[in-house]
Amino acid sequence: MYLRAKAEADQALAESDREWTIVRPGRLQDDPGKGRVRISTEPFRDSVTRDDVAAVLELILYTPEVARHILYLGNGNDPIEEALHGAITRS
């Protein structure tokens, strides 16, 4: 039920005229963040630390070019800023 409601909310947001970015993190972990992630506009499954999700969300607030993107987020090897900019330029 939750996933259906989230999908409907994401669709309504994507169809709106607002600036939006949808972040879809993998399974959340409580381990300390590493500052390294994988970000893609293509779906993938992985886990990710809550700390790293928070750091990505903070960076998104100051990165207007991510507007109108759906970003999948998981553990990875790239520094957060590099991973975010790479995902945007590849899309």
VMD Tcl script that draws the C-alpha trace (Angstrom):
set ca {
  {0.00 0.00 0.00}
  {2.82 2.43 0.85}
  {4.65 1.78 -2.42}
  {1.50 2.34 -4.44}
  {0.80 5.64 -2.65}
  {4.41 6.76 -3.13}
  {4.30 5.89 -6.84}
  {1.10 7.89 -7.26}
  {2.59 10.86 -5.39}
  {5.78 10.70 -7.47}
  {3.75 10.62 -10.68}
  {1.62 13.59 -9.64}
  {4.73 15.55 -8.73}
  {6.49 14.69 -12.01}
  {3.44 15.86 -13.97}
  {3.28 19.15 -12.09}
  {4.77 22.48 -13.12}
  {6.89 22.65 -9.95}
  {10.64 22.20 -9.66}
  {11.12 18.69 -8.30}
  {13.74 16.02 -7.76}
  {12.71 12.54 -6.71}
  {15.34 10.57 -4.77}
  {14.92 6.82 -4.48}
  {17.50 5.45 -2.06}
  {18.14 1.77 -1.61}
  {17.69 -0.05 1.68}
  {18.76 2.32 4.43}
  {21.65 1.42 6.72}
  {22.52 2.95 10.08}
  {26.31 2.65 9.56}
  {28.31 5.89 9.42}
  {28.34 7.48 5.98}
  {31.40 7.19 3.78}
  {30.76 10.21 1.55}
  {30.86 7.91 -1.48}
  {27.77 6.79 -3.37}
  {26.38 5.60 -6.66}
  {23.71 7.83 -8.23}
  {21.94 6.96 -11.45}
  {18.85 7.97 -13.37}
  {18.40 4.27 -14.17}
  {16.92 1.98 -11.49}
  {19.23 -0.29 -9.51}
  {19.06 -1.98 -6.12}
  {21.59 -1.47 -3.38}
  {21.78 -0.33 0.21}
  {22.97 3.10 1.34}
  {23.69 4.77 4.66}
  {21.29 7.31 6.07}
  {24.22 9.73 6.46}
  {25.00 9.54 2.76}
  {21.34 10.01 1.81}
  {21.24 13.14 3.97}
  {24.42 14.46 2.35}
  {22.97 13.89 -1.14}
  {19.73 15.65 -0.19}
  {21.68 18.63 1.16}
  {23.71 18.90 -2.06}
  {20.55 18.68 -4.18}
  {19.22 21.79 -2.42}
  {22.13 23.77 -3.88}
  {22.21 22.11 -7.31}
  {19.38 23.49 -9.45}
  {20.31 21.42 -12.50}
  {18.97 18.28 -10.80}
  {15.42 19.60 -11.14}
  {13.07 17.26 -13.00}
  {15.23 14.18 -12.43}
  {14.53 10.90 -10.67}
  {17.71 9.74 -8.96}
  {18.44 6.25 -7.65}
  {20.92 6.16 -4.80}
  {23.07 3.42 -3.32}
  {26.48 2.68 -1.90}
  {29.30 3.36 -4.31}
  {32.84 4.51 -4.86}
  {32.35 8.06 -6.16}
  {32.44 11.15 -3.93}
  {28.89 12.46 -3.53}
  {29.30 15.64 -5.59}
  {31.01 13.74 -8.42}
  {28.33 11.03 -8.39}
  {25.51 13.60 -8.53}
  {27.01 15.61 -11.36}
  {27.87 12.43 -13.27}
  {24.30 11.18 -13.06}
  {22.93 14.48 -14.33}
  {25.32 14.75 -17.27}
  {24.69 11.15 -18.34}
  {20.91 11.64 -18.43}
}
mol new
graphics top color blue
foreach p $ca { graphics top sphere $p radius 0.5 }
foreach p [lrange $ca 0 end-1] q [lrange $ca 1 end] { graphics top cylinder $p $q radius 0.2 }
display resetview
